[in-house]
Amino acid sequence: MAKFSFKHFLIFSLLSFFSNAQPNEVYQRINLVDAKKHILFNLDLKSKICFEVQSTGLTQTRPISFSNVEQAEIPLDFTANYFQLPNDQYIITIQGTGQTYLFESQTCHLKRIDKTYYRGFNFGAIQFIRQDTLISLGGKGFWRIHNIPTYYHSKLNEWDLYTSISENGPKGISAQFGGYSSKEDRIYCLGFPPLYAENKDLNYSFYSFDFKQNQWQEIGKVDFNKLALKNFHKLSSQWIAPFFFSSEVALGEFIDPSENKIYQYQGKNRAFFLLSRHLYIQGKYVYSFQRIYNPANYIIKLDSMSIDQLKKESKVIGEFYTPNIWYNEINWNDVFYYSALFIVAVLVITILRFIKNKKQRELDSWGQLPEQGEFFLNYLCAQPNFTCTTEKLNEILQCEGKTIESQRQSRSKFISSINLFFERNHGCHEAIRRHQSEIDKRFVNYVISQEAVTIFTKKI
C-alpha cells in the first residue's frame, strides 16, 4: 500500500467523477467498483495504471496489462459501463462502439473480447445483465433515437439482435432516463421523441417492460414542468437500481419508480451526497465513496446507510408520474369477484389472528405469576393428591431459615398472589385452598382445585 502524500493529489484528481456510466474526456479513464469488497478502481488506459482505493481510504497503484487492446481504436472521449461478475471480473462496454472488454482485478488484466467493428448507433443505450446475458436497449446514433434491443453473443464475440424485448413500446429509449431493476425483472424508461423533434410542453410517457409478462406498459405521464422535478428538468438522471438519482447527486434527490415517489434527503449526513464521487447500491444498503479535503491531503472514504434509513430521513416531495386513466380497461365482474374473495380472506385472517392473539395473551398472562409460582403449580399438579405440605412450600420459597412468623407471612402472600392471578385471568376462585393436615393439626396443606389443574395443564 502506498502512503498518502502530495503526489497522490494526482491520483485523487483522477477520481473526480465516479458513476456507472461516466464521461472520460481525453484521459481515457474507466471507473468501477467492487460492490462486494467495497473497492474503487480507476483504470487509466492512457498510462496503463490502475488506481485502487479501498474503503479505508488507502490506495495502491498497479500496472495494467493489455490483451487484444488497440488504444487507437478507443475514442478519446467516451462513456463506459461496467458489470461485475464472479471471480473478481468485470465486463466493460464503451458506448457507441460495441467494444466490449473483460477486466480481471486480481491480475489487473484488460482484454477485449468482442470482434465488433465501430457501430455508432447505441450512444446512451440502457445496458444491463439479465440471466447471464448482456443486453443493450435503445440509444442514439445515425441522427435518430431508437428502441432496438441487442445482446452480446459470447460465442460469436459479436452483438446481435435480441428478440425477447418487443419493439411495441416506446419508440425512443435512452439511459438518459431509464434502467433495469433485477429485483423486479423490469425495465423503466421515458419514451423519447425523435432526436430532433421538439417537446415544448416537457410531457413524456413513462413505460415499464415486464420480462415475466413479456410486454410493455405505458404507466403514466411525466410532466417535467412540475416543481418537484426541477432538478430532473434536463431529462437526465443516474439509474442506480432501483432508483433514479438526480444527475447532480449532491442534491440528494431520487425517484422510486415502483412507488411513484420523488424523495429529497433531509437527514443530517448531508456529506453522504454532497461529497459523493461514486454512489452505488448493494443489497439493502447504499454506499458513497467520498472525497474529503483537509490541509494535509485528499482523503477518499466510504460511507453507507440502509435504504430504509435513506427513505426514513427523506421527504416525499411529489409524484413522479401521473397514472393513466384505467377505468374503461377494468372488468368489473372480475373486480367484484376478487373483492368478495379478498373480503372473505380478510375476515378469515382477522378471525385467525384474533384467536392467535387471544392464545398469545393467555400465554403472556402467565408471566404475572409470582416468583416460583410456575414451579409450585408444576409440583402440585404432579402429586397424586394435588397437595403440597407446609414444609415443601417453605422449601420452594426458600424461607426455611426465617422465623416462623416470617415463614407464615411469605406463604400467605405467595398463595394470595396465585389465587388472585387465577381469579383475574381465568375466573377461577380459590385455586389454592388451605386444608389442615390430618397427620399434624398444627400444620396446613395446600391443595389445588381441579379447575385450576385443568387451566394450568392446558397452558402446558
MIVEXBA-564987 format. One record per residue (C-alpha): residue in three letters; y, z, x. Coordinates in steps of 0.5 Angstrom, whole numbers, padded with zeros to 4 digits, always signed. Each point is the difference from the previous one (the first is absolute). Last residue first. Layout:
# MIVEXBA-564987
alaYZX/...
***
This chain:
# MIVEXBA-564987
ile-0053+0059-0097/lys+0005+0000-0006/lys-0005-0001-0005/thr-0004+0007+0003/phe+0007+0003+0000/ile+0001-0001-0008/thr-0007+0001-0002/val+0000+0007+0004/ala+0006+0002-0003/glu-0003-0001-0007/gln-0006+0004+0002/ser+0005+0006+0002/ile+0000+0002+0007/val-0002+0007+0001/tyr+0003+0005+0005/asn-0004+0007+0001/val+0004+0007+0000/phe-0002+0006+0004/arg+0000+0007-0002/lys-0006-0001-0005/asp-0005-0001+0005/ile-0006-0004-0001/glu+0002-0003-0007/ser+0007-0002+0003/gln+0006+0000-0005/his+0001-0007-0002/arg+0007-0004+0002/arg+0001-0006-0003/ile+0002-0007+0003/ala+0002-0006-0004/glu+0003+0005-0005/his+0004-0006-0004/cys-0002-0007+0002/gly+0006-0005-0003/his-0001-0004+0006/asn+0006+0000+0005/arg+0004+0006-0003/glu-0006+0004-0002/phe-0005-0002+0006/phe+0006+0002+0005/leu+0002+0006-0003/asn-0007+0003+0000/ile+0000-0002+0008/ser+0006+0004+0001/ser-0002+0006-0004/ile-0006+0000+0004/phe+0003+0000+0007/lys+0006+0005-0002/ser-0006+0005-0002/arg-0004-0001+0006/ser+0006+0001+0004/gln+0002+0006-0004/arg-0007+0003+0001/gln+0000-0001+0007/ser+0007+0003+0001/glu-0002+0006-0004/ile-0007+0001+0004/thr+0004+0000+0007/lys-0001-0007+0004/gly-0006-0001+0005/glu-0004-0004-0006/cys+0006-0005-0001/gln-0003-0006+0002/leu+0001-0004-0007/ile-0007-0002+0000/glu-0002+0006+0003/asn+0003+0004-0005/leu-0003-0004-0006/lys-0007+0001+0003/glu+0001+0008+0000/thr+0003-0001-0007/thr-0006-0004-0002/cys+0000-0007-0002/thr-0004-0003-0007/phe-0002-0006-0002/asn-0007+0002-0002/pro-0004-0005+0004/gln+0006+0000+0006/ala+0002-0007+0002/cys+0006+0000-0005/leu+0003+0007+0002/tyr+0000-0002+0008/asn+0003-0007-0002/leu+0005+0004-0004/phe+0002+0004+0006/phe+0000-0005+0005/glu+0005-0004-0005/gly+0005+0006-0001/gln+0000+0002+0008/glu+0007-0001+0000/pro+0003+0000-0007/leu-0002-0006-0005/gln+0006-0005-0001/gly-0003-0005+0004/trp-0005-0001-0005/ser+0006-0003-0004/asp-0001-0007+0004/leu-0007-0001-0002/glu+0003+0000-0008/arg+0006-0004+0002/gln-0005-0005+0003/lys-0004+0000-0006/lys+0006-0001-0004/asn+0003-0006+0005/lys-0007-0003-0001/ile+0000+0000-0007/phe+0007-0002-0001/arg-0001-0006+0005/leu-0006-0002-0004/ile+0004+0000-0006/thr+0006-0004+0003/ile-0005-0005+0004/val-0003-0001-0007/leu+0007-0001-0004/val+0003-0004+0006/ala-0007-0005-0001/val+0001+0000-0007/ile+0008-0002+0001/phe-0002-0005+0005/leu-0006-0003-0004/ala+0005-0001-0006/ser+0006-0003+0005/tyr-0006-0005+0002/tyr-0001-0002-0007/phe+0007+0000-0002/val+0002-0004+0006/asp-0005-0005+0000/asn+0002-0002-0007/trp+0007+0000+0002/asn-0002-0006+0005/ile+0006+0000+0004/glu+0004-0006+0003/asn+0005+0000-0005/tyr+0003+0007+0002/trp+0000-0002+0008/ile+0007+0000+0001/asn+0001-0001+0008/pro+0001+0007+0004/thr+0007+0000+0003/tyr-0001+0001+0008/phe+0001+0005+0005/glu+0002+0006-0005/gly+0005+0005+0003/ile+0003+0005+0004/val-0006+0004+0001/lys+0002+0006+0005/ser-0005+0001+0006/glu-0002+0007+0003/lys-0006+0000-0005/lys-0001-0007+0002/leu-0001+0001+0007/gln-0003+0006-0001/asp-0006-0003-0004/ile+0000-0006+0006/ser-0001+0006+0005/met+0005+0000+0006/ser+0000-0002+0007/asp+0004+0000+0006/leu-0002-0004+0007/lys+0005+0001+0006/ile+0003-0005+0004/ile+0005+0003+0005/tyr+0006-0003+0004/asn+0002+0004+0006/ala+0004+0006+0003/pro+0007+0000-0005/asn-0005-0001-0006/tyr-0002-0006-0004/ile-0005+0000-0006/arg-0004-0006-0001/gln-0005+0001-0006/phe-0007-0002-0001/ser-0001+0002-0008/tyr-0006+0001-0004/val-0002+0000-0007/tyr-0006+0004-0002/lys-0006+0000-0005/gly-0004-0005+0004/gln+0004-0004+0005/ile+0007-0002-0002/tyr+0005-0003+0005/leu+0007+0000+0003/his+0003-0002+0006/arg+0006+0001+0004/ser+0002+0006-0005/leu+0007+0003+0002/leu+0003+0001-0007/phe-0007+0000-0004/phe-0003+0006+0003/ala+0007+0002+0002/arg+0001+0002-0007/asn-0005+0006+0000/lys+0004+0004-0005/gly-0002-0004-0006/gln+0003-0005-0005/tyr-0004-0006+0001/gln+0002-0005-0005/tyr-0005-0003-0004/ile-0001-0006-0005/lys-0005+0000-0005/asn-0005-0005-0003/glu-0006+0005+0001/ser-0004-0006+0003/pro+0006-0003+0003/asp+0002+0007+0004/ile+0007-0002+0003/phe+0003+0003+0006/glu+0006+0003+0002/gly+0001+0004+0006/leu+0007-0003+0002/ala-0002+0000+0008/val-0006-0006-0002/glu+0006-0005-0001/ser-0005-0005-0002/ser-0001+0004-0006/phe-0008+0002-0001/phe-0004-0003-0005/phe-0006+0005-0001/pro-0008+0000+0000/ala+0000-0003+0006/ile+0005+0000+0005/trp+0004-0006-0003/gln+0007-0001+0003/ser+0005-0003-0004/ser+0005-0005-0001/leu+0003-0003-0007/lys+0007+0001+0003/his+0001+0004-0005/phe-0005+0005+0002/asn+0005+0006+0002/lys+0004-0002-0007/leu-0007+0001-0004/ala+0002+0007-0004/leu+0007-0004-0001/lys-0003-0005-0004/asn+0002-0007+0002/phe-0007-0001+0003/asp-0003-0001-0007/val-0008+0000+0000/lys-0004-0003-0005/gly-0006+0002-0002/ile-0008+0000+0000/glu-0001-0007+0001/gln-0008+0000+0001/trp-0004-0004+0005/gln-0008+0000-0001/asn-0006+0001+0004/gln-0002+0006-0005/lys-0002+0004+0006/phe+0005-0003+0005/asp+0006+0002-0004/phe+0006-0004+0001/ser+0006+0003-0001/tyr+0007-0003-0002/phe+0007+0001-0001/ser+0005-0005-0003/tyr+0007+0000+0003/asn+0007+0001-0002/leu+0005-0001+0005/asp+0005-0003-0005/lys+0002-0005+0005/asn-0007-0003+0001/glu+0002-0006+0004/ala-0005-0005+0002/tyr-0001-0002+0008/leu-0007+0003+0001/pro-0003-0001-0007/pro+0000+0006-0004/phe-0003+0007+0002/gly-0005+0004-0004/leu+0000+0007+0003/cys-0006+0003+0002/tyr-0006+0005-0001/ile-0007-0002+0003/arg-0006+0005-0003/asp-0006+0003+0003/glu+0003+0007-0003/lys-0002+0003+0006/ser+0001-0006+0005/ser+0007-0001-0003/tyr+0003-0007+0002/gly+0007-0002+0001/gly+0006-0003-0002/phe+0008+0000+0000/gln+0002-0004+0007/ala-0008-0001+0001/ser+0001-0006-0004/ile-0003-0004-0007/gly+0003-0006-0003/lys-0003-0003-0006/pro-0002+0007-0003/gly-0007+0000-0003/asn-0005-0006-0002/glu-0001-0001+0007/ser-0007+0004-0001/ile-0002+0004+0006/ser-0007+0000+0002/thr+0000-0007+0002/tyr+0003+0001+0007/leu+0002-0006+0004/asp-0002-0001+0007/trp+0003+0003+0007/glu-0004-0001+0006/asn-0005+0003+0005/leu-0006-0003-0003/lys-0004+0006-0001/ser+0006+0004-0001/his+0003-0004-0006/tyr+0007+0004+0000/tyr+0002-0001-0007/thr+0005-0004-0005/pro+0003+0001-0006/ile+0006-0005-0002/asn+0005+0003-0004/his+0006-0004+0002/ile+0007+0001+0003/arg+0003-0007+0002/trp+0004-0004+0005/phe-0006-0001+0005/gly-0001+0007+0000/lys+0000+0007-0004/gly-0006+0005-0001/gly-0005+0000-0005/leu-0007+0004+0001/ser-0003+0001+0007/ile-0007+0004-0001/leu-0004+0003+0006/thr-0007+0001-0003/asp-0004+0007+0002/gln+0000+0001-0007/arg+0007+0000-0001/ile+0005-0001+0006/phe+0007-0001-0001/gln+0006-0005+0000/ile+0005-0002-0004/ala+0004-0006+0003/gly+0007+0000+0003/phe-0001-0006+0003/asn-0006-0004-0002/phe+0001-0007+0000/gly+0002-0001+0008/arg-0007-0003+0002/tyr-0001+0000+0007/tyr-0007-0002+0002/thr-0005+0005-0001/lys-0006+0002+0004/asp+0000+0007-0001/ile-0003+0006+0004/arg+0006+0001+0005/lys-0002+0006+0004/leu+0004+0006+0003/his-0003+0005+0004/cys+0003+0007+0001/thr-0007+0003+0001/gln+0000+0005-0005/ser+0005-0003-0004/glu-0004-0006-0001/phe+0004-0006-0003/leu-0002-0005-0004/tyr+0004-0006-0002/thr+0002-0005-0005/gln+0005-0006+0000/gly+0001-0003-0007/thr+0007-0002+0003/gly+0005+0002-0006/gln-0002+0008+0001/ile-0003+0002+0007/thr-0006+0004-0002/ile-0003+0006+0003/ile-0007+0002-0001/tyr-0001+0007+0003/gln-0006+0004+0004/asp-0001+0007+0002/asn-0007+0000-0002/pro+0001-0001-0008/leu+0005-0005-0002/gln+0008+0001-0001/phe+0004-0006-0003/tyr+0006-0003+0003/asn+0006-0004-0002/ala+0005-0004+0005/thr+0006-0003-0001/phe+0003-0005+0005/asp+0006-0002+0004/leu-0002-0002+0007/pro-0006-0004-0003/ile-0007+0001+0003/glu-0002-0007+0002/ala+0003+0001+0007/gln-0004+0006+0001/glu-0007-0003-0001/val-0005+0005-0001/asn-0007-0002+0001/ser-0002+0007+0003/phe+0006+0005+0002/ser+0000+0006+0004/ile+0005+0005-0002/pro+0003+0005+0006/arg+0000+0007-0002/thr+0006+0005-0001/gln+0000+0007-0002/thr+0004+0005-0005/leu+0000+0007-0002/gly+0004+0001-0007/thr-0006+0005-0003/ser-0002-0005-0005/gln-0002-0005+0006/val+0005-0006+0002/glu-0004-0006+0004/phe+0004-0005+0003/cys-0004-0006+0001/ile+0003-0005+0006/lys-0001-0007+0000/ser+0007-0002+0002/lys+0001-0005-0005/leu-0005+0003-0005/asp+0003+0007+0000/leu-0005+0003-0005/asn+0003+0007-0003/phe-0006+0005-0002/leu+0001+0006-0004/ile-0006+0005+0000/his-0001+0004-0006/lys-0008+0001+0001/lys-0002-0003-0007/ala+0006-0004-0001/asp+0000-0004+0007/val+0007-0003-0001/leu+0002-0007+0002/asn+0007-0003+0003/ile+0000-0007+0002/arg+0005-0003+0005/gln+0002-0007+0002/tyr+0007+0002+0003/val+0004-0005-0003/glu+0000+0002-0007/asn-0006+0005-0002/pro+0001+0000-0007/gln-0005+0005-0003/ala-0005+0000-0006/asn-0004+0007+0001/ser+0006+0003+0002/phe+0004+0003+0006/phe+0007-0001+0002/ser+0003+0003+0006/leu-0006+0001+0004/leu+0002-0005+0006/ser+0006+0005+0002/phe-0006+0005+0000/ile-0003-0003+0006/leu+0007-0002+0004/phe+0002+0007-0001/his-0006+0002+0004/lys+0003-0001+0006/phe+0005+0006-0001/ser-0006+0004+0000/phe-0006+0002-0005/lys-0007+0001+0004/ala-0005-0005+0001/met-0007+0002-0003/
***
